[in-house]
Amino acid sequence: MTTRTGLRLRRLTWQVVLASLAFLQIVATFFGLQERLYLAKWGAGSALIVCFFILGRYKLSSALAIEFGLLTTLIGIGFISQLADNIDRRAIELGTSYSMTATAAFLVAPATFRRRSVRTLVWPPFLFGVAVGTFLGMYLGLLNPAASLTVHEGRIRFFGLFSTPNSAGAAGLIGMVLAGAASRFSNRWSYLLFVPPFALVMALADSRGSILAGAVFVVAWLVAGLARLPRQRAVLLCSLGMAVILGMSIYYAWSHDLGSSQLSPTALNQFSSGRWRNWSRSLSYLDSPYRLLFGLGLSRNFSFMPDVAVGSVAVRGSNADNIYIDLLGRTGITGLGLFLAAVGMVVVRLMNGLRKRLPVSGPECALSLAAVMATLALGLTESGILTWGWVHAMVVWPLSASTVVRVKQSAAPTALR
C-alpha cells in the first residue's frame, strides 16, 4: 500500500511539473509578459528536455540520427553563411533553439515515449497546462475588451490577453493537437471535448494561418484513419466529405464575387495582411548564386513587419512569418532542402506505418501524421514551428519522431520472422 501511494504521489508530481511548464509557455505570450518571462520561458523549455531525459531513463536514441544530422547541418550552414557578417547574439540564440528542437525530438523523445506509461503521463497534463493558460488569457481579455479586440478592414479579432491574434490562434491549434494526443494515448475520448473551445479561440482571433492548419489537422487525421477502414465505410465517409466540401464551395461562390477575386499581387498582399510584399522583399536580398544556395546567415533574414509600422524598410534579423521564407533567407535552398528532407523522411515512415499491421497502432501514426501536416501548413504564416521556445515545436516533433521510431522497432521483429 505504501509503495502504491508513493507511485501515485510521484506520478502526480510529474503531472504538476509538466502542466506548469506548459502553462508558463502559454502565459509567456501574453501582452506585457513577453520580456518579463523571457528567461523563465527558455528555462522552462530546458527543464522540459531534462524531464524527457529523466523519463527516458537517461537514454538517447540513434534511430533518427539521419534526421538529426540534417537539422544540425542546416544550423551549421546558417553559421558559416554569417561568418563574413559577424555572428551576433541572435544567431547564437536561434542556433541553440534549433539544436534543442533537434536534440529533444530526434535523440531524447524516441527513448522517452517508447513506454505507454510515459505517453499517458506526459500528454494529458500538458493539455491541461495549455488549456488553463489559453482560457485564462481569453477570460482576462473579456475584462478589458478595449485592449483585446481589434477591428481592421472588416475583420473583428478578439484575442484576449495574448500579445497578438496569431498567438491566440497558435495556442488554440496546439491545444487541438494535444487533445488528440491525450485522447489517443490514454484511450479516453473525453479529452476531445477540449477541441471545440480551442477551435472557438482560433475563430475569435480570426487567425487565418492557425485556422488553415487546424482544418488540415482534422482532414489529415480523418483521411489517414480512412486508410485503415473497410472499403465500403471509407467510400461512405469520403462521399460525405465531398458533399461537405461541395456545400462549402457553393456557399463561398454565392457569398463572394469570384469575378473580382483575381490572384494579383495586390490581392495576395491584402489577403496575407501585408506579408506577400515583405516575403518578396526578403527574397530579393538573395542576389547572388552563393546567397541563393546558402543564404545570408541565421540572423540575417528580414522580418515581416507591415510598412505602416516601420516605413519602407523591413526590420533585419527577425522573422518573416513564414518558416520557408525564413530558411531560404537564413540557409538558402540547401538549408530549406535539408529541412524538407528531414520532415519528408518522417512523413514517409508514418505513412508506411499506416499500411502495416504492427503493434504500434495505425491511429497513432494517423495522429502524428496529421500533426506534422498541420505544422507544415502553419509554417506558411508562422516562423516558430522549429523553435524550441514555442509550444508547437515542443509537442509536434517529439510526438511524431517517437511514433516513427516505435513503428521502426515494431517492424523489425516482423521482418525477422
RAVEN-V489533 format. One record per backbone hydrogen bond with DSSP energy under -1.0 kcal/mol. CO is the residue of the C=O (numbers start at 1). NH is the residue of the N-H. Records with the same first field share a line. If there is no record, write none. Layout:
CO: NH / NH
//
This chain:
1: 5
2: 6
3: 7
4: 8
5: 9
6: 10
7: 11
8: 12
9: 13
10: 14
11: 15
12: 16
13: 17
14: 18
15: 19
16: 20
17: 21
18: 22
19: 23
20: 24
21: 25
22: 26
23: 27
24: 28
26: 29
27: 30
29: 163
30: 33
33: 37
37: 41
38: 42
39: 43
40: 44
41: 45
42: 46
43: 47
44: 48
45: 49
46: 50
47: 51
48: 52
49: 53
50: 54
51: 55
52: 56
53: 58
54: 57
62: 65
64: 68
65: 69
66: 70
67: 71
68: 72
69: 73
70: 74
71: 75
72: 76
73: 77
74: 78
75: 79
76: 80
77: 81
80: 83
82: 85
88: 92
89: 93
90: 94
91: 95
92: 96
93: 97
94: 98
95: 99
96: 100
97: 101
98: 102
99: 103
100: 104
101: 105
102: 106
103: 107 / 108
104: 109
107: 61
108: 112
109: 113
115: 119
116: 120
118: 122
119: 123
122: 126
123: 127
124: 128
125: 129
126: 130
127: 131
128: 132
129: 133
130: 134
131: 135
132: 136
133: 137
134: 138
135: 139
136: 140
137: 141 / 161
138: 142
144: 147
148: 159
150: 157
152: 155
155: 152
157: 150
159: 162
161: 31
164: 168
165: 169
166: 170
167: 171
168: 172
169: 173
170: 174
171: 175
172: 176
173: 177
174: 178
175: 179
176: 180
177: 181
178: 182
179: 183
180: 184
181: 185
182: 186
183: 187
188: 191
189: 192
190: 193
191: 194
192: 195
194: 198
195: 199
196: 200
197: 201
198: 202
199: 203
200: 204
201: 205
202: 207
204: 158
206: 208
207: 211
208: 212
209: 213
210: 214
211: 215
212: 216
213: 217
214: 218
215: 219
216: 220
217: 221
218: 222
219: 223
220: 224
221: 225
222: 226
223: 227
225: 228
226: 229
230: 234
231: 235
232: 236
233: 237
234: 238
235: 239
236: 240
237: 241
238: 242
239: 243
240: 244
241: 245
242: 246
243: 247
244: 248
245: 249
246: 250
247: 251
248: 252
249: 253
250: 254
251: 255
252: 256
256: 258
257: 260
260: 262
262: 264
264: 268
265: 269
266: 270
267: 271
268: 272
269: 274
270: 273
272: 275
274: 278
275: 279
276: 280
277: 281
278: 282
279: 283
280: 284
282: 285
283: 286
285: 287
288: 292
289: 293
290: 294
291: 295
292: 333
293: 334
297: 300
301: 317
306: 309 / 310
307: 311
315: 303
319: 304
322: 326
323: 327
324: 328
325: 329
326: 330
327: 331
328: 332
329: 296
330: 297
331: 335
332: 336
333: 337
334: 338
335: 339
336: 340
337: 341
338: 342
339: 343
340: 344
341: 345
342: 346
343: 347
344: 348
345: 349
346: 350
347: 351
348: 352
349: 353
350: 354
356: 358
361: 365
362: 366
363: 367
364: 368
365: 369
366: 370
367: 371
368: 372
369: 373
370: 374
371: 375
372: 376
373: 377
374: 378
375: 379
377: 380
378: 381
379: 323
382: 323
384: 387
387: 390
390: 394
391: 395
392: 396
395: 399
396: 400
397: 401
398: 402
399: 403
400: 404
401: 405
402: 406
403: 407
404: 408
405: 409
406: 410
407: 411
408: 412
411: 415
412: 416
413: 417
//
